Each structure stands twice: as C-alpha cells, then as structure tokens.
Amino acid sequence: MPDENETNTPQPDAAAADSATEAPPLADAAQDPLELARAEQAKLKDQLLRTLADFDNFRKRSRRELSEAERRGRDDLLKEFLPVFDNLDRATVHAETATDVKALADGIGLVMRQFNDTLGKVGIERVPAVGHPFDPSVHEAVQHMETSDFEPGVIAAEVQAGYRNSEKLIRPALVVVAKAKPN
C-alpha cells in the first residue's frame, strides 16, 4: 500500500526537472500511468518556468532599450538646439552693454530664425494661424473679436503659437477668431 506522502504531487527539484527534460520516460506497458503523468507534469512545469523567465528577461531588456532610445533621442535633440542656446547666451551678454537697440533687435531676429530652422530640421512645425480658418483640431479659441478685416471664422490674431511634430499636435495655437460686426 502506498504511503500517504506518495499520493501528493511531489515538489520537483532541479535534478528531477533536468532528468524529466533530458530523457522522456519510456512508454512501455510495465510503467505506471500515474508516474508517466507526473513526469510529463514536471516537464511541462519546467518548460513553463523557463518561458516565464525568458519573458521576464525580454521585458527587462525591452524597457532598458526603450529607455536608452529615449535618452539618445533627447541627446540628439539637445545637440541640435545647443547652437541656438549659445547664440542666445551671446545676445544676452551683448544686451548688457549694447547701445544700439537696432543691432540688438537684428541679432535676436537672427537667433529666432536659427531657432525656427532648427525646429524644422527636427520635424517640428508651427501651426498656421492668422488669416487661416479656425480649426478646432489645431487651434484653441480664447476670444472672439468683431472685425471687418477678416471673414467670420477666420483667425484674426494669435495669442500663443501652436506646434506639431509631423501630424501629432504638440500644443494648440491660442487664437482670436473674427466674427461679423452687428448691423
């Protein structure tokens, strides 16, 4: 008569799991079907544990790779903008001693053009606003203004520029929308 402990599912140890995966039990008529089922269960459990470990390693590796790609992207973007920041720094130093306001304004205008060119190089574009029809997908109306200078529904003024990266909106443009004057 089997012992009471033998009827419980045995806890597979490393040696039992390795032997179960190395050589499947021979299926002959003399072998106990319960032992065959236990060996198969141990083999499947070992495969499951290995698969879980592989998946966990894959998940950790994917997170590391994603984090590294984000860091590289930020570094590349910063490298593009560093010359703009350098020129802004030069303009700030010059502004402290400048006597010619026109020259200072021209210098700041050059830095702004450089900044806009750099935005274009990295794929960021300004959302068109003044003179264009109001589009709620890229504009946010902050005010209506009665005017005869623009058709109703057309943007009369831009309060804050909007930007998009390809087709993804980064920030909507805050705009003033024209409306018809009352008769």
One Martini backbone bead per residue (centre of mass of N, CA, C, O) as a GRO file, in nm:
protein
  183
    1MET     BB    1   0.096   0.036   0.024
    2PRO     BB    2   0.087   0.351  -0.009
    3ASP     BB    3   0.196   0.629   0.093
    4GLU     BB    4   0.065   0.933   0.171
    5ASN     BB    5   0.300   1.106   0.030
    6GLU     BB    6   0.281   0.974  -0.264
    7THR     BB    7  -0.001   1.107  -0.357
    8ASN     BB    8   0.133   1.354  -0.369
    9THR     BB    9   0.272   1.609  -0.516
   10PRO     BB   10   0.578   1.647  -0.605
   11GLN     BB   11   0.856   1.833  -0.557
   12PRO     BB   12   1.047   1.968  -0.782
   13ASP     BB   13   1.365   1.931  -0.863
   14ALA     BB   14   1.634   1.993  -1.050
   15ALA     BB   15   1.698   1.697  -1.118
   16ALA     BB   16   1.412   1.615  -1.204
   17ALA     BB   17   1.378   1.827  -1.427
   18ASP     BB   18   1.623   1.745  -1.599
   19SER     BB   19   1.542   1.446  -1.640
   20ALA     BB   20   1.268   1.515  -1.778
   21THR     BB   21   1.404   1.676  -2.027
   22GLU     BB   22   1.612   1.475  -2.136
   23ALA     BB   23   1.433   1.200  -2.072
   24PRO     BB   24   1.181   1.045  -2.165
   25PRO     BB   25   0.972   0.824  -2.078
   26LEU     BB   26   0.910   0.507  -2.120
   27ALA     BB   27   0.653   0.348  -2.314
   28ASP     BB   28   0.546   0.093  -2.128
   29ALA     BB   29   0.349  -0.144  -1.980
   30ALA     BB   30   0.511  -0.137  -1.691
   31GLN     BB   31   0.433   0.152  -1.657
   32ASP     BB   32   0.306   0.400  -1.471
   33PRO     BB   33   0.070   0.639  -1.546
   34LEU     BB   34   0.124   0.829  -1.306
   35GLU     BB   35   0.427   0.868  -1.360
   36LEU     BB   36   0.395   0.982  -1.643
   37ALA     BB   37   0.228   1.230  -1.557
   38ARG     BB   38   0.442   1.347  -1.362
   39ALA     BB   39   0.665   1.382  -1.570
   40GLU     BB   40   0.506   1.566  -1.757
   41GLN     BB   41   0.449   1.782  -1.546
   42ALA     BB   42   0.746   1.853  -1.489
   43LYS     BB   43   0.817   1.932  -1.777
   44LEU     BB   44   0.603   2.162  -1.809
   45LYS     BB   45   0.693   2.328  -1.567
   46ASP     BB   46   0.977   2.385  -1.671
   47GLN     BB   47   0.889   2.528  -1.930
   48LEU     BB   48   0.729   2.752  -1.792
   49LEU     BB   49   0.961   2.873  -1.624
   50ARG     BB   50   1.139   2.941  -1.866
   51THR     BB   51   0.938   3.124  -2.011
   52LEU     BB   52   0.905   3.328  -1.783
   53ALA     BB   53   1.203   3.410  -1.772
   54ASP     BB   54   1.226   3.503  -2.064
   55PHE     BB   55   1.007   3.721  -2.047
   56ASP     BB   56   1.133   3.888  -1.822
   57ASN     BB   57   1.394   3.950  -1.978
   58PHE     BB   58   1.257   4.088  -2.217
   59ARG     BB   59   1.122   4.315  -2.059
   60LYS     BB   60   1.380   4.439  -1.943
   61ARG     BB   61   1.522   4.488  -2.215
   62SER     BB   62   1.303   4.670  -2.338
   63ARG     BB   63   1.319   4.894  -2.128
   64ARG     BB   64   1.615   4.962  -2.171
   65GLU     BB   65   1.595   5.030  -2.475
   66LEU     BB   66   1.384   5.255  -2.447
   67SER     BB   67   1.545   5.435  -2.258
   68GLU     BB   68   1.788   5.468  -2.450
   69ALA     BB   69   1.630   5.593  -2.688
   70GLU     BB   70   1.529   5.841  -2.536
   71ARG     BB   71   1.807   5.951  -2.461
   72ARG     BB   72   1.915   5.980  -2.750
   73GLY     BB   73   1.692   6.175  -2.845
   74ARG     BB   74   1.755   6.401  -2.646
   75ASP     BB   75   2.050   6.440  -2.728
   76ASP     BB   76   1.998   6.511  -3.026
   77LEU     BB   77   1.819   6.757  -2.971
   78LEU     BB   78   2.023   6.917  -2.805
   79LYS     BB   79   2.239   6.940  -3.028
   80GLU     BB   80   2.059   7.119  -3.212
   81PHE     BB   81   2.011   7.358  -2.979
   82LEU     BB   82   2.286   7.466  -2.873
   83PRO     BB   83   2.345   7.699  -3.078
   84VAL     BB   84   2.105   7.868  -2.991
   85PHE     BB   85   2.188   7.904  -2.695
   86ASP     BB   86   2.456   8.037  -2.753
   87ASN     BB   87   2.332   8.288  -2.897
   88LEU     BB   88   2.161   8.379  -2.657
   89ASP     BB   89   2.399   8.427  -2.472
   90ARG     BB   90   2.537   8.640  -2.645
   91ALA     BB   91   2.295   8.838  -2.647
   92THR     BB   92   2.286   8.885  -2.343
   93VAL     BB   93   2.570   9.003  -2.315
   94HIS     BB   94   2.526   9.233  -2.525
   95ALA     BB   95   2.276   9.374  -2.388
   96GLU     BB   96   2.435   9.496  -2.140
   97THR     BB   97   2.625   9.694  -2.360
   98ALA     BB   98   2.423   9.806  -2.548
   99THR     BB   99   2.334  10.095  -2.766
  100ASP     BB  100   2.213   9.936  -3.014
  101VAL     BB  101   1.898   9.833  -3.065
  102LYS     BB  102   1.890   9.739  -3.359
  103ALA     BB  103   2.119   9.529  -3.340
  104LEU     BB  104   1.985   9.358  -3.122
  105ALA     BB  105   1.725   9.291  -3.280
  106ASP     BB  106   1.870   9.152  -3.516
  107GLY     BB  107   2.003   8.927  -3.346
  108ILE     BB  108   1.739   8.806  -3.239
  109GLY     BB  109   1.624   8.742  -3.518
  110LEU     BB  110   1.845   8.537  -3.594
  111VAL     BB  111   1.787   8.340  -3.363
  112MET     BB  112   1.495   8.282  -3.443
  113ARG     BB  113   1.561   8.160  -3.717
  114GLN     BB  114   1.739   7.933  -3.605
  115PHE     BB  115   1.521   7.805  -3.435
  116ASN     BB  116   1.319   7.744  -3.666
  117ASP     BB  117   1.515   7.571  -3.833
  118THR     BB  118   1.557   7.356  -3.613
  119LEU     BB  119   1.269   7.267  -3.592
  120GLY     BB  120   1.253   7.169  -3.886
  121LYS     BB  121   1.483   6.951  -3.865
  122VAL     BB  122   1.304   6.792  -3.626
  123GLY     BB  123   0.982   6.820  -3.728
  124ILE     BB  124   0.886   7.107  -3.632
  125GLU     BB  125   0.578   7.291  -3.658
  126ARG     BB  126   0.390   7.554  -3.718
  127VAL     BB  127   0.081   7.669  -3.669
  128PRO     BB  128  -0.138   7.805  -3.856
  129ALA     BB  129  -0.320   8.122  -3.834
  130VAL     BB  130  -0.329   8.396  -3.949
  131GLY     BB  131  -0.586   8.387  -4.201
  132HIS     BB  132  -0.705   8.126  -4.102
  133PRO     BB  133  -0.907   7.889  -4.042
  134PHE     BB  134  -1.073   7.756  -3.797
  135ASP     BB  135  -0.927   7.470  -3.607
  136PRO     BB  136  -0.996   7.260  -3.342
  137SER     BB  137  -0.743   7.057  -3.384
  138VAL     BB  138  -0.517   7.329  -3.365
  139HIS     BB  139  -0.715   7.524  -3.214
  140GLU     BB  140  -0.768   7.784  -2.954
  141ALA     BB  141  -1.021   7.967  -2.842
  142VAL     BB  142  -1.012   8.284  -2.645
  143GLN     BB  143  -1.157   8.471  -2.869
  144HIS     BB  144  -1.375   8.721  -2.989
  145MET     BB  145  -1.386   8.942  -3.287
  146GLU     BB  146  -1.491   9.235  -3.408
  147THR     BB  147  -1.459   9.243  -3.772
  148SER     BB  148  -1.364   9.353  -4.118
  149ASP     BB  149  -1.080   9.220  -4.189
  150PHE     BB  150  -1.233   8.944  -4.138
  151GLU     BB  151  -1.375   8.666  -4.166
  152PRO     BB  152  -1.579   8.463  -4.037
  153GLY     BB  153  -1.369   8.214  -3.877
  154VAL     BB  154  -1.116   8.375  -3.874
  155ILE     BB  155  -0.798   8.445  -3.788
  156ALA     BB  156  -0.685   8.752  -3.629
  157ALA     BB  157  -0.515   8.623  -3.380
  158GLU     BB  158  -0.215   8.546  -3.187
  159VAL     BB  159  -0.125   8.447  -2.864
  160GLN     BB  160  -0.020   8.140  -2.922
  161ALA     BB  161   0.174   7.916  -3.041
  162GLY     BB  162   0.167   7.632  -3.242
  163TYR     BB  163   0.259   7.273  -3.242
  164ARG     BB  164   0.403   7.012  -3.459
  165ASN     BB  165   0.471   6.658  -3.512
  166SER     BB  166   0.378   6.634  -3.789
  167GLU     BB  167   0.059   6.507  -3.695
  168LYS     BB  168   0.133   6.584  -3.402
  169LEU     BB  169   0.012   6.754  -3.142
  170ILE     BB  170   0.163   6.956  -2.901
  171ARG     BB  171   0.029   7.257  -2.944
  172PRO     BB  172  -0.207   7.473  -2.942
  173ALA     BB  173  -0.336   7.751  -3.077
  174LEU     BB  174  -0.388   8.068  -2.953
  175VAL     BB  175  -0.692   8.239  -3.049
  176VAL     BB  176  -0.852   8.489  -3.252
  177VAL     BB  177  -1.183   8.520  -3.363
  178ALA     BB  178  -1.372   8.617  -3.611
  179LYS     BB  179  -1.654   8.845  -3.627
  180ALA     BB  180  -1.929   8.989  -3.701
  181LYS     BB  181  -2.070   9.275  -3.728
  182PRO     BB  182  -2.323   9.444  -3.632
  183ASN     BB  183  -2.590   9.613  -3.794
   0.00000   0.00000   0.00000
